[in-house]
Every structure is written in C-alpha cells, then in structure tokens.
Amino acid sequence: EESLQHGVSLFAYPYGSYDTFDDATIDALKAEGFGAAFTTIAGTNRPGTEVFRLRRTRISWVDQLPEFQITMAGALDWYAGYQWITSRGR
C-alpha cells in the first residue's frame, strides 16, 4: 500500500493451494480489512462461493475462444479435487 500509495482490499495467497491457508488465515485477513482473497485452486466460482476462497483458473495466451468458454463453464473444476488429494500428502 505504501508503494502503491493506494489501499489494497484484495489478497492473493502465496502458493494458495489447500494446505497453504486455513480459517485462522482468513480471520486474520478479515481483521486486516481485506474484502476477499484468491487461491490457486483451479475451477470456477459459483454463486455462494466464499469470497476468501476464490478459485483461479489459468487462461493461456494460446487458448482460443472455445477453450476459454469450456474452461469458464467448469471443464477444469475436476482439477481442484486432484489438488486437494495431493495437498494431503505434504
């Protein structure tokens, strides 16, 4: 905020997969006045998605409109399950 000379209301979790933040982290962000936070968990956000657990899906510069459309429709949502399973082994 000091460098930007502007308030920051959104947060992106460093390495934001399942095992890198928890309810205590979310509580700390809320206490600091953040309004939402982004994970690196793949998938689409649906109505009712908790705003401190927002998902992100990579869109590549090589993706064409059809790939973008199916990705935004949820085609990669399955990958969040894989991320959850693999985060449990760390």
C-alpha positions as CSV (number, residue, x, y, z in Angstrom):
1,E,0.0,0.0,0.0
2,E,2.9,2.3,0.8
3,S,4.5,1.7,-2.6
4,L,1.2,1.9,-4.4
5,Q,0.0,4.9,-2.4
6,H,-3.4,3.3,-2.6
7,G,-5.3,1.0,-0.3
8,V,-5.4,-2.7,-1.1
9,S,-8.6,-4.6,-0.4
10,L,-7.9,-8.0,-2.1
11,F,-5.4,-10.6,-1.2
12,A,-3.8,-13.5,-3.2
13,Y,-2.5,-16.3,-1.1
14,P,1.2,-17.1,-1.8
15,Y,1.2,-20.7,-3.1
16,G,-2.6,-20.6,-2.4
17,S,-3.5,-24.3,-2.5
18,Y,-5.5,-26.1,0.1
19,D,-2.7,-26.6,2.6
20,T,-1.4,-23.0,2.5
21,F,-4.2,-21.2,4.3
22,D,-6.9,-22.0,6.8
23,D,-9.7,-20.4,8.8
24,A,-7.2,-18.6,11.0
25,T,-5.6,-17.1,8.0
26,I,-9.0,-16.0,6.7
27,D,-9.8,-14.5,10.1
28,A,-6.5,-12.5,10.1
29,L,-7.3,-11.2,6.6
30,K,-10.7,-10.1,7.7
31,A,-9.3,-8.4,10.7
32,E,-6.9,-6.5,8.5
33,G,-9.8,-5.3,6.4
34,F,-9.4,-7.4,3.3
35,G,-12.6,-7.9,1.4
36,A,-11.7,-11.1,-0.5
37,A,-8.8,-13.5,-1.2
38,F,-7.8,-15.6,-4.2
39,T,-6.4,-19.1,-4.0
40,T,-4.6,-21.1,-6.7
41,I,-7.2,-23.8,-6.5
42,A,-8.4,-24.4,-10.0
43,G,-12.0,-24.0,-11.0
44,T,-14.9,-21.7,-11.5
45,N,-16.6,-19.6,-8.8
46,R,-20.3,-20.2,-8.4
47,P,-22.9,-18.1,-6.6
48,G,-22.3,-18.6,-2.9
49,T,-18.5,-19.2,-3.2
50,E,-16.9,-18.0,-0.1
51,V,-15.1,-14.7,-1.0
52,F,-11.9,-15.7,1.0
53,R,-11.6,-18.9,-1.0
54,L,-12.0,-17.7,-4.6
55,R,-10.6,-20.0,-7.2
56,R,-8.5,-19.1,-10.2
57,T,-8.2,-20.9,-13.5
58,R,-5.3,-20.3,-15.8
59,I,-6.1,-18.9,-19.2
60,S,-3.2,-19.2,-21.6
61,W,-2.4,-16.8,-24.4
62,V,-2.7,-19.8,-26.7
63,D,-6.3,-20.6,-25.6
64,Q,-8.8,-19.8,-28.3
65,L,-12.4,-18.8,-27.6
66,P,-13.7,-22.4,-27.5
67,E,-11.2,-23.4,-24.8
68,F,-12.0,-20.2,-22.9
69,Q,-15.7,-20.9,-23.0
70,I,-15.5,-24.5,-21.8
71,T,-13.0,-23.6,-19.1
72,M,-15.3,-20.9,-17.8
73,A,-18.2,-23.4,-17.9
74,G,-16.3,-25.6,-15.5
75,A,-14.4,-28.1,-17.6
76,L,-11.3,-27.9,-15.3
77,D,-13.2,-27.9,-12.0
78,W,-12.2,-31.6,-11.5
79,Y,-8.6,-30.5,-11.1
80,A,-9.5,-28.9,-7.7
81,G,-10.1,-32.5,-6.4
82,Y,-6.7,-33.6,-7.6
83,Q,-5.1,-30.5,-5.9
84,W,-6.9,-31.4,-2.6
85,I,-5.8,-35.0,-2.7
86,T,-2.2,-34.2,-3.5
87,S,-2.0,-31.4,-0.8
88,R,-2.8,-34.0,1.9
89,G,0.5,-35.8,1.3
90,R,2.7,-32.9,2.3
